[in-house]
Amino acid sequence: MPEQKIGQMLDAIGVVADLDEGDMAVDAIVILKLVKEDGTVSLVKGRSESLDWITALGMVTAAQAVENSGYVNVEDDD
């Protein structure tokens, strides 16, 4: 499968993020659930070009912790 840019695909499926004005994205990991033409389902991982493996591992580990615990930013919790 050839690599493709996926920005428009993410826009089309409504991917959003909670960003403040002035925030600057520097790296990204994207996990896509795909349905193939034959109906099979698979996962595909995408990443930004500059992302190194150790930062990717840290980001995935942190995301899993947030998803599992329902993390709330204390500054936002009024």
N, CA, C and O atoms as a GROMACS GRO file, in nm:
protein
  312
    1MET      N    1   0.086  -0.118   0.000
    1MET     CA    2   0.000   0.000   0.000
    1MET      C    3   0.090   0.124   0.000
    1MET      O    4   0.173   0.138   0.089
    2PRO      N    5   0.075   0.212  -0.097
    2PRO     CA    6   0.159   0.332  -0.102
    2PRO      C    7   0.119   0.433   0.007
    2PRO      O    8   0.002   0.444   0.042
    3GLU      N    9   0.217   0.504   0.059
    3GLU     CA   10   0.189   0.608   0.158
    3GLU      C   11   0.116   0.723   0.091
    3GLU      O   12   0.144   0.758  -0.023
    4GLN      N   13   0.021   0.782   0.164
    4GLN     CA   14  -0.057   0.894   0.114
    4GLN      C   15  -0.069   1.000   0.222
    4GLN      O   16  -0.069   0.968   0.341
    5LYS      N   17  -0.080   1.124   0.183
    5LYS     CA   18  -0.111   1.231   0.278
    5LYS      C   19  -0.258   1.214   0.317
    5LYS      O   20  -0.342   1.184   0.232
    6ILE      N   21  -0.290   1.234   0.446
    6ILE     CA   22  -0.425   1.201   0.494
    6ILE      C   23  -0.500   1.319   0.554
    6ILE      O   24  -0.606   1.300   0.614
    7GLY      N   25  -0.447   1.440   0.540
    7GLY     CA   26  -0.513   1.557   0.599
    7GLY      C   27  -0.657   1.573   0.554
    7GLY      O   28  -0.745   1.596   0.637
    8GLN      N   29  -0.682   1.562   0.424
    8GLN     CA   30  -0.819   1.577   0.374
    8GLN      C   31  -0.909   1.465   0.424
    8GLN      O   32  -1.027   1.487   0.451
    9MET      N   33  -0.854   1.344   0.438
    9MET     CA   34  -0.933   1.232   0.489
    9MET      C   35  -0.974   1.257   0.634
    9MET      O   36  -1.088   1.229   0.673
   10LEU      N   37  -0.882   1.310   0.714
   10LEU     CA   38  -0.914   1.341   0.853
   10LEU      C   39  -1.020   1.450   0.861
   10LEU      O   40  -1.110   1.443   0.944
   11ASP      N   41  -1.009   1.550   0.775
   11ASP     CA   42  -1.112   1.655   0.770
   11ASP      C   43  -1.247   1.596   0.732
   11ASP      O   44  -1.349   1.632   0.790
   12ALA      N   45  -1.248   1.505   0.636
   12ALA     CA   46  -1.372   1.447   0.586
   12ALA      C   47  -1.445   1.364   0.693
   12ALA      O   48  -1.568   1.358   0.693
   13ILE      N   49  -1.369   1.302   0.783
   13ILE     CA   50  -1.436   1.222   0.887
   13ILE      C   51  -1.456   1.300   1.017
   13ILE      O   52  -1.500   1.246   1.118
   14GLY      N   53  -1.423   1.430   1.013
   14GLY     CA   54  -1.455   1.518   1.125
   14GLY      C   55  -1.360   1.513   1.242
   14GLY      O   56  -1.401   1.534   1.356
   15VAL      N   57  -1.232   1.486   1.217
   15VAL     CA   58  -1.134   1.484   1.326
   15VAL      C   59  -1.112   1.628   1.376
   15VAL      O   60  -1.085   1.718   1.296
   16VAL      N   61  -1.124   1.648   1.508
   16VAL     CA   62  -1.102   1.778   1.568
   16VAL      C   63  -1.011   1.762   1.690
   16VAL      O   64  -0.995   1.652   1.742
   17ALA      N   65  -0.953   1.871   1.735
   17ALA     CA   66  -0.869   1.872   1.855
   17ALA      C   67  -0.896   2.000   1.932
   17ALA      O   68  -0.933   2.102   1.874
   18ASP      N   69  -0.878   1.994   2.062
   18ASP     CA   70  -0.899   2.110   2.150
   18ASP      C   71  -0.769   2.189   2.155
   18ASP      O   72  -0.676   2.153   2.227
   19LEU      N   73  -0.763   2.297   2.078
   19LEU     CA   74  -0.643   2.379   2.070
   19LEU      C   75  -0.674   2.522   2.110
   19LEU      O   76  -0.782   2.574   2.083
   20ASP      N   77  -0.578   2.585   2.175
   20ASP     CA   78  -0.589   2.726   2.208
   20ASP      C   79  -0.521   2.809   2.100
   20ASP      O   80  -0.433   2.759   2.030
   21GLU      N   81  -0.561   2.935   2.088
   21GLU     CA   82  -0.498   3.024   1.992
   21GLU      C   83  -0.349   3.031   2.022
   21GLU      O   84  -0.310   3.048   2.138
   22GLY      N   85  -0.268   3.019   1.921
   22GLY     CA   86  -0.123   3.025   1.939
   22GLY      C   87  -0.058   2.889   1.959
   22GLY      O   88   0.064   2.878   1.952
   23ASP      N   89  -0.138   2.783   1.983
   23ASP     CA   90  -0.082   2.648   1.996
   23ASP      C   91  -0.022   2.607   1.862
   23ASP      O   92  -0.076   2.641   1.757
   24MET      N   93   0.088   2.535   1.867
   24MET     CA   94   0.155   2.493   1.744
   24MET      C   95   0.177   2.342   1.749
   24MET      O   96   0.248   2.292   1.836
   25ALA      N   97   0.116   2.271   1.656
   25ALA     CA   98   0.138   2.127   1.647
   25ALA      C   99   0.278   2.101   1.595
   25ALA      O  100   0.319   2.161   1.495
   26VAL      N  101   0.352   2.012   1.661
   26VAL     CA  102   0.488   1.982   1.617
   26VAL      C  103   0.505   1.836   1.574
   26VAL      O  104   0.595   1.805   1.496
   27ASP      N  105   0.422   1.747   1.624
   27ASP     CA  106   0.427   1.606   1.586
   27ASP      C  107   0.288   1.547   1.598
   27ASP      O  108   0.203   1.600   1.670
   28ALA      N  109   0.265   1.437   1.526
   28ALA     CA  110   0.135   1.372   1.533
   28ALA      C  111   0.148   1.222   1.506
   28ALA      O  112   0.232   1.177   1.428
   29ILE      N  113   0.062   1.148   1.572
   29ILE     CA  114   0.041   1.006   1.544
   29ILE      C  115  -0.107   0.993   1.515
   29ILE      O  116  -0.191   1.047   1.587
   30VAL      N  117  -0.139   0.920   1.410
   30VAL     CA  118  -0.279   0.900   1.373
   30VAL      C  119  -0.302   0.750   1.362
   30VAL      O  120  -0.226   0.680   1.294
   31ILE      N  121  -0.405   0.700   1.428
   31ILE     CA  122  -0.443   0.560   1.415
   31ILE      C  123  -0.577   0.558   1.342
   31ILE      O  124  -0.676   0.612   1.391
   32LEU      N  125  -0.579   0.494   1.226
   32LEU     CA  126  -0.699   0.489   1.144
   32LEU      C  127  -0.759   0.349   1.145
   32LEU      O  128  -0.687   0.250   1.131
   33LYS      N  129  -0.889   0.341   1.162
   33LYS     CA  130  -0.961   0.216   1.144
   33LYS      C  131  -1.014   0.218   1.001
   33LYS      O  132  -1.089   0.308   0.963
   34LEU      N  133  -0.974   0.120   0.922
   34LEU     CA  134  -1.012   0.114   0.782
   34LEU      C  135  -1.106  -0.003   0.756
   34LEU      O  136  -1.093  -0.109   0.817
   35VAL      N  137  -1.198   0.017   0.665
   35VAL     CA  138  -1.277  -0.093   0.611
   35VAL      C  139  -1.233  -0.110   0.467
   35VAL      O  140  -1.250  -0.021   0.384
   36LYS      N  141  -1.176  -0.227   0.439
   36LYS     CA  142  -1.125  -0.255   0.304
   36LYS      C  143  -1.240  -0.285   0.209
   36LYS      O  144  -1.354  -0.306   0.252
   37GLU      N  145  -1.211  -0.287   0.080
   37GLU     CA  146  -1.313  -0.314  -0.021
   37GLU      C  147  -1.381  -0.449   0.001
   37GLU      O  148  -1.500  -0.464  -0.030
   38ASP      N  149  -1.307  -0.546   0.054
   38ASP     CA  150  -1.366  -0.679   0.076
   38ASP      C  151  -1.440  -0.690   0.210
   38ASP      O  152  -1.489  -0.797   0.245
   39GLY      N  153  -1.448  -0.578   0.284
   39GLY     CA  154  -1.522  -0.576   0.410
   39GLY      C  155  -1.438  -0.602   0.533
   39GLY      O  156  -1.488  -0.588   0.645
   40THR      N  157  -1.313  -0.639   0.517
   40THR     CA  158  -1.228  -0.662   0.633
   40THR      C  159  -1.191  -0.529   0.698
   40THR      O  160  -1.186  -0.425   0.632
   41VAL      N  161  -1.166  -0.534   0.827
   41VAL     CA  162  -1.132  -0.414   0.904
   41VAL      C  163  -0.986  -0.424   0.946
   41VAL      O  164  -0.939  -0.531   0.987
   42SER      N  165  -0.916  -0.315   0.937
   42SER     CA  166  -0.776  -0.314   0.979
   42SER      C  167  -0.741  -0.179   1.042
   42SER      O  168  -0.815  -0.082   1.027
   43LEU      N  169  -0.629  -0.175   1.111
   43LEU     CA  170  -0.576  -0.052   1.168
   43LEU      C  171  -0.450  -0.014   1.092
   43LEU      O  172  -0.369  -0.099   1.055
   44VAL      N  173  -0.435   0.117   1.071
   44VAL     CA  174  -0.316   0.171   1.005
   44VAL      C  175  -0.267   0.288   1.090
   44VAL      O  176  -0.347   0.368   1.139
   45LYS      N  177  -0.136   0.297   1.105
   45LYS     CA  178  -0.077   0.406   1.182
   45LYS      C  179  -0.008   0.502   1.088
   45LYS      O  180   0.066   0.460   0.998
   46GLY      N  181  -0.031   0.631   1.107
   46GLY     CA  182   0.040   0.735   1.035
   46GLY      C  183   0.114   0.821   1.135
   46GLY      O  184   0.083   0.819   1.254
   47ARG      N  185   0.212   0.895   1.088
   47ARG     CA  186   0.289   0.981   1.178
   47ARG      C  187   0.349   1.097   1.102
   47ARG      O  188   0.366   1.091   0.980
   48SER      N  189   0.380   1.201   1.175
   48SER     CA  190   0.446   1.314   1.111
   48SER      C  191   0.590   1.276   1.077
   48SER      O  192   0.650   1.189   1.139
   49GLU      N  193   0.643   1.344   0.976
   49GLU     CA  194   0.774   1.309   0.921
   49GLU      C  195   0.887   1.319   1.023
   49GLU      O  196   0.979   1.238   1.021
   50SER      N  197   0.881   1.417   1.112
   50SER     CA  198   0.991   1.440   1.206
   50SER      C  199   0.980   1.358   1.335
   50SER      O  200   1.070   1.366   1.420
   51LEU      N  201   0.874   1.283   1.352
   51LEU     CA  202   0.850   1.211   1.478
   51LEU      C  203   0.947   1.094   1.494
   51LEU      O  204   0.954   1.006   1.409
   52ASP      N  205   1.022   1.094   1.605
   52ASP     CA  206   1.114   0.984   1.633
   52ASP      C  207   1.042   0.876   1.714
   52ASP      O  208   0.937   0.903   1.773
   53TRP      N  209   1.097   0.757   1.718
   53TRP     CA  210   1.028   0.642   1.778
   53TRP      C  211   1.006   0.658   1.927
   53TRP      O  212   0.903   0.614   1.978
   54ILE      N  213   1.100   0.719   1.998
   54ILE     CA  214   1.084   0.730   2.143
   54ILE      C  215   0.976   0.832   2.180
   54ILE      O  216   0.901   0.812   2.276
   55THR      N  217   0.967   0.941   2.104
   55THR     CA  218   0.859   1.037   2.127
   55THR      C  219   0.725   0.976   2.089
   55THR      O  220   0.626   0.997   2.159
   56ALA      N  221   0.722   0.899   1.980
   56ALA     CA  222   0.598   0.831   1.940
   56ALA      C  223   0.552   0.736   2.049
   56ALA      O  224   0.433   0.733   2.082
   57LEU      N  225   0.643   0.659   2.105
   57LEU     CA  226   0.607   0.566   2.213
   57LEU      C  227   0.552   0.642   2.334
   57LEU      O  228   0.454   0.600   2.394
   58GLY      N  229   0.617   0.752   2.368
   58GLY     CA  230   0.570   0.833   2.481
   58GLY      C  231   0.432   0.892   2.456
   58GLY      O  232   0.348   0.894   2.545
   59MET      N  233   0.408   0.938   2.333
   59MET     CA  234   0.277   0.994   2.299
   59MET      C  235   0.167   0.888   2.306
   59MET      O  236   0.059   0.914   2.359
   60VAL      N  237   0.195   0.770   2.253
   60VAL     CA  238   0.095   0.662   2.255
   60VAL      C  239   0.069   0.618   2.399
   60VAL      O  240  -0.046   0.594   2.436
   61THR      N  241   0.174   0.607   2.480
   61THR     CA  242   0.159   0.567   2.620
   61THR      C  243   0.078   0.670   2.697
   61THR      O  244  -0.010   0.634   2.775
   62ALA      N  245   0.107   0.798   2.676
   62ALA     CA  246   0.032   0.905   2.744
   62ALA      C  247  -0.113   0.906   2.698
   62ALA      O  248  -0.203   0.923   2.780
   63ALA      N  249  -0.137   0.888   2.568
   63ALA     CA  250  -0.275   0.887   2.517
   63ALA      C  251  -0.353   0.771   2.577
   63ALA      O  252  -0.471   0.787   2.610
   64GLN      N  253  -0.290   0.656   2.591
   64GLN     CA  254  -0.358   0.541   2.650
   64GLN      C  255  -0.393   0.569   2.796
   64GLN      O  256  -0.503   0.536   2.841
   65ALA      N  257  -0.302   0.631   2.869
   65ALA     CA  258  -0.329   0.665   3.009
   65ALA      C  259  -0.446   0.763   3.019
   65ALA      O  260  -0.532   0.748   3.106
   66VAL      N  261  -0.450   0.862   2.931
   66VAL     CA  262  -0.559   0.960   2.932
   66VAL      C  263  -0.692   0.890   2.899
   66VAL      O  264  -0.792   0.914   2.966
   67GLU      N  265  -0.692   0.806   2.796
   67GLU     CA  266  -0.815   0.735   2.757
   67GLU      C  267  -0.864   0.642   2.868
   67GLU      O  268  -0.985   0.630   2.888
   68ASN      N  269  -0.773   0.577   2.938
   68ASN     CA  270  -0.810   0.482   3.043
   68ASN      C  271  -0.855   0.549   3.172
   68ASN      O  272  -0.938   0.495   3.244
   69SER      N  273  -0.801   0.668   3.202
   69SER     CA  274  -0.827   0.729   3.332
   69SER      C  275  -0.928   0.842   3.328
   69SER      O  276  -0.978   0.883   3.434
   70GLY      N  277  -0.960   0.894   3.211
   70GLY     CA  278  -1.049   1.009   3.205
   70GLY      C  279  -0.981   1.133   3.259
   70GLY      O  280  -1.044   1.214   3.327
   71TYR      N  281  -0.853   1.149   3.230
   71TYR     CA  282  -0.772   1.263   3.276
   71TYR      C  283  -0.844   1.395   3.252
   71TYR      O  284  -0.904   1.417   3.147
   72VAL      N  285  -0.837   1.483   3.352
   72VAL     CA  286  -0.892   1.617   3.340
   72VAL      C  287  -0.782   1.715   3.376
   72VAL      O  288  -0.718   1.701   3.480
   73ASN      N  289  -0.758   1.814   3.292
   73ASN     CA  290  -0.662   1.919   3.319
   73ASN      C  291  -0.714   2.003   3.434
   73ASN      O  292  -0.822   2.061   3.424
   74VAL      N  293  -0.640   2.011   3.544
   74VAL     CA  294  -0.683   2.083   3.663
   74VAL      C  295  -0.716   2.229   3.631
   74VAL      O  296  -0.810   2.285   3.687
   75GLU      N  297  -0.640   2.292   3.540
   75GLU     CA  298  -0.665   2.431   3.504
   75GLU      C  299  -0.803   2.448   3.440
   75GLU      O  300  -0.865   2.553   3.455
   76ASP      N  301  -0.850   2.346   3.369
   76ASP     CA  302  -0.980   2.354   3.301
   76ASP      C  303  -1.095   2.308   3.389
   76ASP      O  304  -1.211   2.328   3.352
   77ASP      N  305  -1.067   2.248   3.504
   77ASP     CA  306  -1.170   2.189   3.589
   77ASP      C  307  -1.219   2.292   3.688
   77ASP      O  308  -1.160   2.309   3.795
   78ASP      N  309  -1.327   2.362   3.654
   78ASP     CA  310  -1.380   2.466   3.745
   78ASP      C  311  -1.501   2.415   3.820
   78ASP      O  312  -1.559   2.488   3.901
   0.00000   0.00000   0.00000
